[in-house]
Amino acid sequence: MTHAIPAMLCALLTLLSGSVIAQTAQLTLTVPPTFDHATFGLPSTEETLEPQVTLTSGIGTSLASPVTINFALPDHLSYVGFNAHPQWSCSGSAQTASCSWNQTLTSNLPNTSFLSLQVDVSAALPVPGSSIVQATLVHPSLPPPNTANCVQSPNNAGVTTNGCLRTTSSHVFSRVQIDQNAWQNSAIFLIGSEAQFTMGFRNDGFGFNNGQVTVRIQLPPGLVYNRIQSAIPGSWSCSAAAVNASGQLMSCTVPGMGDGQTASTLTFTTIVNVTSDVAVPGPVPILATIGNAQQLPPDITTCGQMPRPPACGFHQVPTQAPLQSRMD
């Protein structure tokens, strides 16, 4: 079984002018981390990271289209598609891909010519680990790429003038997380009234095609689920199990999350009824977990522990009994 992630490959081509007879070009390639399990499909419309390819040339020089970058992908990665500036076109299969800039290359091109490749990542991708992505620059007016002496970058970014560059992509785990800094709540949870709390989430690596993300929330005794509001995106859906001695377990789902989304675009507010069963004075704890088919959630009962397990959330809210009227 394979999973798909975006491999964001940023190439900066700078043509160097001067008195030399043959034109030369400088190729800079930046490769971000490779996330395990991430599925973006073809084409990628949900990609939130925006790698850029900027093409410029020296004064008085130009290259007729097309200018081509050939990519050699490492083991565990295979090409499936691309998302790019309209002047880019790409094709490929397995471990090879070729992308051409279909416009004359001059010094006046904008700095927004991004290029993003989507690749499949096999389940055997070792994490932690790293792999090498090779890029070669090809044009009839340029010297052939020197693959026998390809420049090797020790990290995820490098630069060469010989037409061949190899850069390193680190392997990292995809994660959906509860943002501990995004919790907000009513000033007081007063018995006999409604109160609210807000949660936020973040996603690194997973894509919408990874499917449904589930958030489970353990409400303490005395807080009873009423509804959600202010949900972003609007596709959040929540329900709650029957109240028991431990309180009430909520379950909220969203069809998917885009890579790089944060609490500003992944959030909802829960309205609860505060009953006489709530502990007074508070605070009382709210526990939560998050997960999907690739990242199974932890045991929610462990989310109050420190250090807090990954994919757990923990928050406390203040409670108060209503003030009693008095006869003086």
Residue pairs with C-beta under 8 A, 6 or more apart in sequence:
1 123
2 78
2 120
2 121
2 122
2 123
3 36
3 37
3 38
3 39
3 120
3 121
3 122
3 123
3 210
3 294
4 38
4 39
4 40
4 41
4 42
4 80
4 118
4 119
4 120
4 121
4 207
4 209
5 34
5 35
5 36
5 37
5 38
5 39
5 40
5 118
5 119
5 121
5 174
5 205
5 207
5 259
6 38
6 40
6 44
6 47
6 49
6 83
6 116
6 117
6 118
6 119
6 207
6 259
7 31
7 32
7 34
7 73
7 77
7 116
7 117
7 118
7 119
7 133
7 169
8 31
8 32
8 49
8 51
8 116
8 117
9 29
9 30
9 31
9 51
9 71
9 115
9 116
9 117
9 133
9 135
10 28
10 29
10 30
10 31
10 51
10 52
10 53
10 114
10 115
11 27
11 28
11 29
11 53
11 69
11 115
11 135
12 26
12 27
12 28
12 53
12 54
12 55
13 25
13 26
13 27
13 28
13 53
13 54
13 55
13 56
13 67
13 105
13 137
14 25
14 26
14 28
14 56
14 57
14 58
15 23
15 24
15 25
15 26
15 56
15 57
15 58
15 61
15 62
15 63
15 105
15 107
16 23
16 24
16 25
16 26
16 58
16 161
17 57
17 58
17 59
17 60
17 61
18 58
22 141
22 142
22 143
23 61
23 63
23 141
23 142
24 142
24 143
24 161
25 63
25 137
25 139
25 142
25 161
25 163
26 159
26 160
26 161
27 69
27 135
27 137
27 159
27 160
27 161
27 163
27 165
28 157
28 158
28 159
28 165
29 133
29 135
29 153
29 157
29 158
29 159
29 165
29 167
30 51
30 156
30 157
30 167
31 133
31 156
31 157
31 167
31 168
31 169
32 49
32 51
32 156
32 169
33 156
33 169
33 170
33 171
33 172
34 77
34 121
34 125
34 131
34 169
34 170
34 171
34 172
35 121
35 172
35 173
35 174
35 204
35 205
35 206
35 259
36 121
36 125
36 127
36 171
36 172
36 173
36 174
36 205
37 121
37 174
37 205
37 206
37 210
37 294
37 295
38 121
38 174
38 205
38 206
38 207
38 210
38 259
39 206
39 207
39 209
39 210
40 46
40 47
40 118
40 207
40 208
40 209
40 259
41 118
41 207
41 208
41 209
42 80
42 81
42 118
43 81
43 82
43 83
43 118
44 81
44 83
44 116
44 118
44 207
45 83
46 207
46 208
46 256
46 258
46 259
47 83
47 116
47 207
47 258
47 259
48 258
48 259
48 260
48 261
49 116
49 259
49 260
50 114
50 116
51 114
51 115
51 116
52 111
52 112
52 113
52 114
52 115
53 84
53 85
53 88
53 101
53 113
53 114
53 115
54 109
54 110
54 111
54 112
54 113
55 67
55 101
55 105
55 109
55 113
56 106
56 107
56 109
57 63
57 105
57 106
57 107
58 107
59 107
61 106
61 107
62 104
62 105
62 106
63 104
63 105
63 139
63 141
63 142
64 104
64 105
64 141
65 100
65 101
65 102
65 103
65 104
65 105
66 89
66 100
66 101
66 102
66 139
67 100
67 101
67 105
67 137
67 138
67 139
68 98
68 99
68 100
68 101
68 137
68 138
68 139
69 98
69 99
69 100
69 135
69 136
69 137
69 138
70 96
70 97
70 98
70 99
70 135
70 136
70 138
71 79
71 92
71 96
71 97
71 98
71 99
71 117
71 133
71 134
71 135
72 95
72 96
72 133
72 134
72 135
72 136
73 79
73 94
73 95
73 96
73 97
73 119
73 133
74 95
74 131
74 132
74 133
74 169
75 95
75 131
76 121
76 122
76 124
76 125
76 126
76 131
77 95
77 119
77 120
77 121
77 122
77 125
77 131
78 93
78 94
78 95
78 119
78 120
78 122
79 92
79 93
79 94
79 95
79 96
79 97
79 117
79 118
79 119
79 120
80 118
80 119
80 120
81 90
81 117
81 118
82 88
82 90
82 97
82 99
82 115
82 116
82 117
82 118
83 116
83 118
84 90
84 99
84 114
84 115
84 116
85 112
85 113
85 114
85 115
87 101
87 102
87 103
87 113
88 99
88 100
88 101
88 102
88 113
88 115
89 99
89 100
89 102
90 97
90 98
90 99
90 100
90 115
90 117
91 97
91 98
92 98
97 117
99 115
99 117
101 113
103 109
125 171
126 171
127 171
127 172
127 173
128 170
128 171
128 172
129 170
129 171
130 168
130 169
130 170
130 171
131 168
131 169
131 171
132 166
132 167
132 168
132 169
133 166
133 167
133 168
133 169
134 150
134 164
134 165
134 166
135 164
135 165
135 166
135 167
136 145
136 147
136 150
136 163
136 164
136 165
137 145
137 163
137 164
138 144
138 145
138 163
142 163
143 162
143 163
144 163
145 162
145 163
145 164
146 162
146 163
146 164
147 164
149 162
149 164
150 160
150 162
150 164
150 165
150 166
151 158
151 159
151 160
151 162
151 164
151 165
151 166
152 158
152 166
153 159
153 165
153 166
153 167
153 168
154 168
155 167
155 168
156 167
156 168
156 169
156 170
157 167
158 165
158 166
158 167
159 165
172 205
173 205
174 203
174 204
174 205
174 206
174 210
174 294
174 295
175 203
175 204
175 205
175 206
175 295
175 310
175 311
176 201
176 202
176 203
176 206
176 213
176 257
176 290
176 291
176 292
176 295
176 311
177 201
177 202
177 203
177 204
177 290
177 310
177 311
178 199
178 200
178 201
178 215
178 288
178 289
178 290
178 311
178 312
178 313
179 199
179 200
179 201
179 202
179 262
179 263
180 313
180 314
180 315
181 200
181 263
182 198
182 199
182 200
182 201
182 263
182 267
183 197
183 198
183 199
183 200
183 313
183 315
184 197
184 198
185 195
185 196
185 197
185 198
185 315
185 317
186 195
186 196
186 197
186 317
187 318
188 195
188 318
188 319
188 320
189 195
189 223
189 272
189 274
189 278
189 282
189 284
189 317
189 318
189 319
189 320
190 274
190 319
190 320
190 321
190 322
191 222
191 274
191 275
191 276
191 278
191 280
191 319
191 320
191 321
191 322
192 274
192 275
192 276
192 322
193 273
193 274
194 226
194 271
194 272
194 273
194 274
195 223
195 271
195 272
195 274
195 317
196 229
196 269
196 270
196 271
196 272
197 269
197 270
197 272
197 286
197 315
197 317
198 230
198 267
198 268
198 269
198 270
199 215
199 217
199 267
199 268
199 270
199 288
199 313
199 315
200 262
200 263
200 264
200 266
200 267
201 213
201 215
201 257
201 261
201 263
201 266
201 267
201 290
202 261
202 262
202 263
202 266
203 213
203 257
203 258
203 259
203 260
203 261
203 266
204 259
204 260
205 259
206 213
206 256
206 257
206 259
206 292
206 294
206 295
207 256
207 257
207 258
207 259
208 255
208 256
208 257
208 258
209 256
210 256
210 257
210 292
210 293
210 294
211 255
211 256
211 292
211 293
212 253
212 254
212 255
212 256
212 292
212 293
213 253
213 254
213 256
213 257
213 290
213 291
213 292
214 251
214 252
214 253
214 290
214 291
214 292
214 297
215 251
215 252
215 253
215 288
215 289
215 290
216 249
216 250
216 251
216 252
216 288
216 289
216 290
216 297
216 300
217 249
217 250
217 251
217 252
217 270
217 286
217 287
217 288
218 246
218 247
218 248
218 249
218 250
218 286
218 287
218 288
218 300
218 301
218 303
219 225
219 240
219 247
219 248
219 249
219 250
219 272
219 286
220 247
220 278
220 279
220 284
220 285
220 286
221 243
221 245
221 246
221 247
221 277
221 278
221 279
222 247
222 274
222 275
222 276
222 277
222 278
222 279
222 284
222 319
223 247
223 248
223 272
223 273
223 274
223 275
223 278
223 284
223 286
223 317
224 240
224 243
224 248
224 272
224 273
224 275
225 238
225 240
225 248
225 250
225 270
225 272
226 270
226 271
226 272
226 273
227 238
227 270
227 271
228 236
228 238
228 252
228 268
228 269
228 270
228 271
229 268
229 269
229 271
230 267
230 268
230 269
231 267
231 268
231 269
232 264
232 265
232 266
232 267
232 268
233 254
233 265
233 266
235 254
235 255
236 252
236 253
236 254
236 268
237 252
237 253
237 254
238 250
238 251
238 252
238 253
238 268
238 270
239 250
239 251
239 252
240 248
240 249
240 250
240 251
241 248
241 249
241 250
241 251
242 248
249 300
250 270
252 268
254 266
257 266
274 319
278 284
278 319
279 319
280 319
280 320
280 321
281 318
281 319
281 320
282 316
282 317
282 318
282 319
282 320
283 316
283 317
283 318
283 319
284 316
284 317
284 319
285 304
285 314
285 315
285 316
286 313
286 314
286 315
286 316
286 317
287 300
287 301
287 303
287 304
287 312
287 313
287 314
288 300
288 303
288 312
288 313
288 314
288 315
289 297
289 298
289 300
289 303
289 311
289 312
289 313
290 297
290 311
290 313
291 297
291 311
295 311
297 311
298 309
298 310
298 311
298 312
299 309
300 312
302 309
302 312
303 309
303 312
303 313
303 314
304 314
308 314
